[in-house]
Amino acid sequence: MTVALVLHRADGAPVSTSFRRTAFGKDDPFPRHREIAWEGPGSMSAGRISFIGELEVPSFPHTETIVVMAGELSLTAAGAAPLVLRPGEGAVIARGTAVRILARSRTLFVFCAAAAEGPNNPGITPLRAGSVRFAAPDGSVLSVGTGDALFVPQGAPIGWESSDRVAKFYVVQSVQA
């Protein structure tokens, strides 16, 4: 069972998480850029995307929560002002949204995507301040610090501790049935 996966290290250090470069469904707007670390029930996945360029998506094919880790990403929904996301900032793109996606330079963001409709609650957590140690049932410990991004599947048997102040941006994605 997957307990927790590090999707990004702020200091650029390699992560031990295994990623698979593949599209998330046939209509994925990021088929060449998406790296999936976890796939779970309800046609959900989590991972990271490194992207530069511009996309016009007339109808986003799934619901996707994203958090920018490096660079800058601009999202413009039809008839709305651009939403510019910088490191540590995130957004949810709902299924069916017409959106323009722009990254003028290489941008890295982590994601949690849901293709199927139904209740699911995995979460991505970029740590904004402090450090946390996560303990798995097998006794292994995973340490993350400021700027790192972590994915924890719903129901994962995990405990955590911190000896300093922690600020996190925790995203839980639920998809309506």
N, C-alpha and C positions, 0 to 999 in steps of 0.2 A: 504494500500500500504506500502511495506517495504521501509523505508527511508535509514537506515544504520544499520549494524549489527557489533557488536564487536565480532571478532573471537578468539582473544587472548589478555590477559593482561600480560605485561612483568613482573609485580610484582607477578604473580601467583594468583591474586585475581579472584574469580569466575566471569564469565560474565553472563549477564541477557539473552543473546541469547539462544534460544532453539535449540538443535541439535537432529537429528534423526540418529541413527546408522543403516546404510544400504549401500548396494552396489550401485554404479553408473553404472547400466547396468549389463548384465549377464557376461561380460568378464572383469569386474573391477579387476585390480591387487591387490586392497586393500579392499576386501569385508568385512572383519572383523574389519578393522581399521578406516574406513571412517565414519565421522559424518557430516551430511549435515544440514546446517542452512537455506539455501535458494535454491529454485528451480524455474526456470523461463522459459521464452519462448526460443525456439530453443534448447530444451533439454540441458539446462545449469544448473549447480549447484555450490554452494560455501560452504565452511566449513573448517574442519580441519581433520588431520590424525595424529595419534600417532602410530609410527611404529618402530619395531626393527626386523632385519632379513635381508634376501637376497632374491631377486626375479630376475628371468630371464624372461623377457617379449619379446617373439619373434616378436610381432607386437602390439604396444600400441593401445588400442581400441578407444581412443578418444584424443582430444587435451586438455592438462592440464597445467595451469600455477601454479607453486608452489613457496612458499617463506618459508624458514626454520625459525622457531621461537626459537627452542631450539634443541641442539644436532648437529649432523653432518650427512649429506646425500651425498652419492657418486652415481653419475649417469654415466654410461659408455655405450655410443652408440657403435654399431658394428664398429670395426676398429679405434676407437678414444681413446684418453687418458681419464682417469676418470675426471669428473668435480665434485669437492668436494664443497658442499654448507654448509656454516656455518650460524649462526643466522644473519638475515637481508639480506641474499643472496637468489636469486631465479633463476628459469629457466623455460623454456617452453618445454614440451615433446609433439612433434607433433604426430598426429594420424599416425599409421603405423611404428613408430620408433622401431627398435629392441634395447632394453636397459636392462642393468643390474642395479638394484637398491640395494644399500647396506647401512644399518644403523647398526653399530656395537654396539651402545647403543641406548636407547630410544630417538627417534627424533620426534619432533612435527613440522608439517608444515601446513600452510594454503593453500587452493587451490581454483581455479576457473576452472571448467571443462566444456567442450562442446562436446556433443555426436553427435549432428546434424551439418550438414554443413549449413552455412548461416551466414549473418552478425549479430553479437551481440557484445555489448560493456560494460559488467559489469566490475567492477574493484575491486582489492584488494589493500589495502594501508597499508603497514607497516610503521609506523612513526619512522623515524631514529633519529630525534632530535626535541625538542620543545613540545608544546601541542596545541591542537585544540579543539574548541567547535563547534559542529554541531547543528544547530537549525532546527527542523522539523516544518511543517505547523501547527501542533497542539500546538506549543509553548514549547514542550519538548526539552531538551538540552542533548546532549550526549558528554561527555568529554573524549578525548583520549590523551595519552602522549607517550613519547619516548619508543619504543619497542612494543607498542600495535599494533594490526592488525585489520583493519576495512574493511568491504565489503560494497560497495555502488552500487546498481543496476543502469543500464543505465536509465536516465530520472528521477531519484529520485528527488523530490522537496526538496532540502536541501541547506541551507546556512552555511557557516563556517567562524569562526574568530579566530584569534590568536594574542596575545599581545607580543609574543616573536618569535625569529627566528625558522622557521620550515624547516626541511629537510624530504622529504618523497620519497619513492620508490613506484611509482604508476604504476600498471599493468593494462592495458586495453587489453582485449582479443577480437580479431575479428577473425571470422572463415569464410573462403572464401566459396562462394556459388558455 
